[in-house]
Amino acid sequence: MGYVEMIKILYVSGSRADYGPARNVLKLLNSDVRFELSVLVTGMHLDVVHGETWREIVEDGLTIAESITGHIEGDSVTEMAASLGAYLHGMSYAISRIRPDVLLVLGDRGEQLAGCIAGAFHNIVVVHLCGGSISGSIDDSIRHAITKFAHYHLPAFEEHANRILQMGESPDRVKIVGLPGNDISSDVTFSREEVCFQFHLPLDKPYILVLQHAVSHTFNIADSQIVETLDALSVLDDSVLLANPNDDAGGRVILSRMKEYASKYDHMQILPPVASRELFASIMCHSSVLVGNSSAGIVEAMNLGLPVVNIGDRQSGREYQSCMINVDYKSEDIYKAIQLALHDETYQQKLLDFTKCVKYIDTPTEVVNFIANIDLDVGQYQKPFVDFN
């Protein structure tokens, strides 16, 4: 048998939001002798405010090829758009130096789109995880744009695969692999007692985790939206952990309001940047309700059987909607939804029944086996467009 050269893979990661779900995929790739994996780090990973989470990648034993600082300071959509250009500039030169065989991305952030554009221009095979889903923000447009730059597609569900086919992609380049992050329970290594001790939470009472981000098309009212949520939380007897929002337009306003309420109400606290995926997974697992508009409500919470109060339309169109409690940005409705999530036995049983029925797919193995057999020459040719019938 002749020598087979290792496939050189570059994963683009901008934050814990993509790295967390992709983590076990990347660790499996890294342990496989068929691949040479490295990570191009950018975005919130490099931000001190968000905990410099690039350190998690190093602690997991992965190699960071380069770090690209592209974020432009500001809290509006202008800076968001300008940052995309900066990321594209930095990644173009980084990719030309690294010269991977495969560029791997997950999700729908600007950093991933910039990487895909640069990769496609360099005739590098682009593989996209989690394409074809829909939500309620600019993320949809970014996600679908990535689909058109990608050569291979690894969606989570059949419905997502069908949308990718509607965009003219070849069926033989689409493979359903399940939802990355569906194995989050394996990352839960801290007990409830350890979590409560670390964050000074009472053991005999539930605590609530809040993950609320600004939405691009309503970033100008992010302040009033988070105030509605915080007002609902302020009258609770239970402890509340407020996680940092994304560094998108409106994110700084949200964080400022969170700090204001945390200083005013003893039962509320800002969750400091968490040191590890295991600790964050444990915090989520042992919480009683997840409140906000984060995709973590779909990816991680549902697989943990965690009740979710989903606020607004940021996740509209996502899976598992029937098992979330969906409300608008109204403090009274949010408060009622939290009470229902905490105390309504019918809802809790419905959630339990759902989690028992979720079909588990070994996503890391599916992804690794697929990448091992892709055609590394497809990046050299114009992508075909397959008309949808």
TORDOFI-166915 format. One record per residue (C-alpha): x, y, z. Coordinates in steps of 0.25 Angstrom, whole numbers, padded with zeros to 4 digits, always signed. Example, Ala and Ser with C-alpha at 12.3 -4.5 7.8 and 13.67 -1.06 7.14 Angstrom:
<atoms>
+0049-0018+0031;+0055-0004+0029;
</atoms>
This chain:
<atoms>
+0000+0000+0000;+0006+0014-0004;+0007+0025+0005;-0005+0034+0007;-0002+0049+0010;-0010+0054+0022;-0022+0063+0019;-0018+0077+0024;-0031+0083+0031;-0032+0098+0036;-0044+0101+0045;-0049+0115+0046;-0054+0119+0060;-0059+0132+0065;-0064+0129+0078;-0069+0118+0088;-0082+0118+0080;-0076+0111+0069;-0065+0104+0076;-0073+0098+0087;-0082+0090+0077;-0070+0086+0068;-0061+0083+0080;-0063+0068+0079;-0062+0067+0064;-0049+0075+0065;-0043+0066+0076;-0047+0054+0068;-0041+0059+0055;-0028+0063+0063;-0026+0049+0068;-0028+0043+0054;-0015+0040+0047;-0021+0043+0034;-0022+0058+0037;-0014+0069+0041;-0023+0079+0048;-0021+0094+0052;-0030+0105+0056;-0030+0119+0051;-0035+0127+0063;-0042+0141+0062;-0054+0149+0067;-0058+0148+0081;-0048+0137+0085;-0037+0148+0085;-0046+0158+0094;-0042+0160+0108;-0056+0164+0112;-0061+0150+0107;-0050+0143+0114;-0040+0140+0103;-0046+0127+0100;-0035+0123+0090;-0028+0117+0102;-0039+0106+0103;-0034+0102+0089;-0020+0101+0093;-0024+0093+0106;-0031+0083+0097;-0018+0080+0091;-0021+0086+0077;-0012+0095+0069;-0015+0109+0066;-0009+0113+0053;-0011+0128+0053;-0020+0138+0060;-0027+0149+0052;-0031+0161+0059;-0042+0167+0051;-0052+0173+0060;-0055+0188+0059;-0059+0195+0072;-0073+0200+0072;-0087+0196+0076;-0095+0198+0062;-0097+0190+0050;-0087+0199+0043;-0076+0193+0051;-0081+0179+0049;-0081+0181+0034;-0067+0187+0034;-0062+0176+0043;-0066+0166+0032;-0056+0173+0022;-0045+0173+0033;-0047+0158+0035;-0047+0156+0020;-0034+0163+0019;-0027+0156+0030;-0032+0142+0026;-0028+0144+0012;-0013+0145+0015;-0014+0135+0026;-0020+0124+0017;-0010+0127+0006;+0001+0124+0017;-0005+0112+0023;-0010+0106+0010;-0020+0095+0016;-0026+0085+0007;-0040+0087+0014;-0046+0099+0021;-0056+0095+0031;-0066+0104+0037;-0079+0103+0046;-0090+0112+0046;-0094+0126+0042;-0085+0137+0047;-0077+0147+0039;-0064+0141+0042;-0068+0128+0036;-0073+0135+0023;-0060+0143+0022;-0052+0130+0023;-0061+0123+0013;-0059+0134+0003;-0044+0134+0005;-0044+0119+0004;-0052+0119-0009;-0043+0129-0016;-0031+0121-0012;-0038+0108-0018;-0038+0101-0005;-0049+0091-0002;-0059+0098+0008;-0067+0088+0017;-0079+0095+0024;-0086+0089+0037;-0100+0093+0040;-0104+0100+0027;-0119+0100+0023;-0125+0104+0036;-0133+0117+0038;-0135+0127+0049;-0139+0141+0051;-0127+0150+0048;-0116+0154+0038;-0110+0140+0042;-0119+0134+0031;-0113+0142+0020;-0099+0139+0025;-0102+0124+0026;-0108+0123+0012;-0096+0131+0006;-0087+0121+0013;-0095+0110+0006;-0092+0116-0008;-0077+0117-0005;-0076+0103+0001;-0073+0091-0007;-0078+0081+0003;-0090+0082+0013;-0092+0075+0026;-0106+0079+0031;-0112+0074+0044;-0126+0070+0039;-0133+0066+0026;-0141+0079+0025;-0128+0086+0025;-0122+0077+0014;-0134+0080+0006;-0132+0095+0007;-0118+0093+0003;-0123+0086-0010;-0132+0097-0013;-0120+0106-0014;-0115+0098-0025;-0105+0089-0018;-0101+0075-0023;-0108+0064-0015;-0095+0056-0015;-0089+0067-0007;-0099+0068+0004;-0099+0058+0016;-0108+0059+0028;-0099+0057+0041;-0107+0061+0052;-0106+0073+0061;-0092+0077+0066;-0093+0079+0081;-0103+0068+0083;-0093+0061+0092;-0092+0072+0102;-0095+0063+0113;-0082+0057+0112;-0076+0071+0115;-0083+0072+0129;-0072+0069+0139;-0076+0078+0150;-0086+0075+0160;-0097+0084+0164;-0091+0086+0178;-0078+0090+0171;-0085+0100+0162;-0093+0106+0173;-0080+0107+0182;-0072+0114+0171;-0083+0125+0168;-0088+0126+0182;-0102+0120+0179;-0111+0114+0190;-0112+0099+0189;-0126+0098+0193;-0132+0107+0182;-0132+0107+0167;-0124+0116+0158;-0127+0122+0145;-0117+0124+0133;-0119+0136+0124;-0113+0136+0110;-0119+0148+0102;-0113+0154+0090;-0116+0167+0081;-0123+0164+0068;-0117+0171+0056;-0130+0176+0050;-0135+0182+0064;-0121+0185+0070;-0126+0200+0072;-0136+0195+0082;-0127+0184+0089;-0127+0193+0102;-0142+0192+0103;-0143+0178+0100;-0133+0174+0111;-0140+0183+0121;-0152+0175+0119;-0145+0162+0122;-0137+0168+0134;-0150+0174+0140;-0156+0160+0139;-0144+0154+0146;-0143+0165+0156;-0156+0160+0164;-0152+0145+0165;-0147+0139+0178;-0137+0130+0170;-0123+0133+0167;-0120+0138+0153;-0107+0136+0145;-0106+0147+0133;-0096+0142+0122;-0089+0152+0114;-0096+0155+0100;-0089+0153+0087;-0081+0165+0082;-0091+0169+0072;-0098+0182+0069;-0105+0185+0082;-0097+0175+0090;-0090+0186+0099;-0104+0192+0102;-0109+0179+0107;-0096+0176+0116;-0097+0190+0122;-0112+0188+0126;-0108+0174+0131;-0097+0180+0140;-0107+0191+0145;-0117+0181+0149;-0107+0172+0155;-0102+0183+0164;-0116+0186+0168;-0122+0172+0171;-0114+0163+0180;-0120+0150+0174;-0114+0154+0160;-0100+0153+0156;-0092+0155+0143;-0086+0141+0140;-0071+0144+0138;-0065+0138+0125;-0065+0123+0128;-0051+0116+0128;-0055+0103+0120;-0066+0096+0112;-0068+0086+0123;-0071+0097+0133;-0081+0104+0124;-0088+0091+0120;-0089+0088+0135;-0095+0102+0138;-0105+0100+0128;-0108+0085+0132;-0111+0089+0146;-0119+0101+0144;-0134+0100+0144;-0138+0109+0133;-0130+0115+0121;-0136+0129+0118;-0133+0138+0105;-0131+0136+0090;-0118+0128+0089;-0117+0116+0079;-0111+0109+0091;-0126+0107+0094;-0127+0098+0082;-0113+0092+0081;-0110+0089+0096;-0122+0091+0105;-0131+0082+0097;-0121+0071+0098;-0120+0073+0113;-0135+0073+0115;-0134+0088+0120;-0146+0096+0120;-0145+0108+0111;-0152+0121+0111;-0149+0127+0097;-0151+0142+0095;-0154+0149+0082;-0151+0144+0068;-0136+0142+0068;-0138+0127+0067;-0151+0127+0059;-0151+0115+0049;-0142+0107+0058;-0144+0092+0062;-0151+0088+0075;-0160+0100+0076;-0171+0092+0081;-0163+0089+0094;-0159+0103+0097;-0168+0114+0103;-0168+0125+0093;-0171+0139+0097;-0169+0153+0093;-0161+0164+0100;-0171+0167+0110;-0167+0166+0125;-0180+0160+0130;-0181+0149+0119;-0166+0146+0122;-0169+0145+0137;-0181+0136+0134;-0173+0127+0125;-0162+0125+0135;-0172+0121+0145;-0178+0111+0136;-0164+0105+0132;-0161+0104+0147;-0174+0098+0152;-0183+0093+0141;-0183+0078+0142;-0190+0076+0128;-0179+0084+0121;-0168+0077+0129;-0173+0064+0125;-0175+0068+0110;-0160+0072+0110;-0156+0059+0117;-0163+0051+0107;-0157+0059+0095;-0143+0057+0100;-0145+0042+0101;-0150+0042+0087;-0138+0050+0081;-0130+0041+0071;-0116+0041+0075;-0106+0042+0063;-0091+0041+0066;-0088+0054+0059;-0073+0054+0061;-0071+0040+0055;-0080+0044+0043;-0072+0057+0040;-0059+0050+0041;-0063+0039+0032;-0069+0048+0022;-0057+0057+0021;-0047+0045+0020;-0054+0042+0006;-0056+0056+0000;-0050+0059-0014;-0039+0069-0010;-0039+0074-0025;-0053+0080-0025;-0048+0094-0021;-0041+0095-0034;-0054+0095-0042;-0066+0103-0043;-0077+0098-0034;-0089+0092-0042;-0103+0098-0040;-0113+0087-0039;-0127+0092-0043;-0138+0088-0033;-0150+0081-0038;
</atoms>
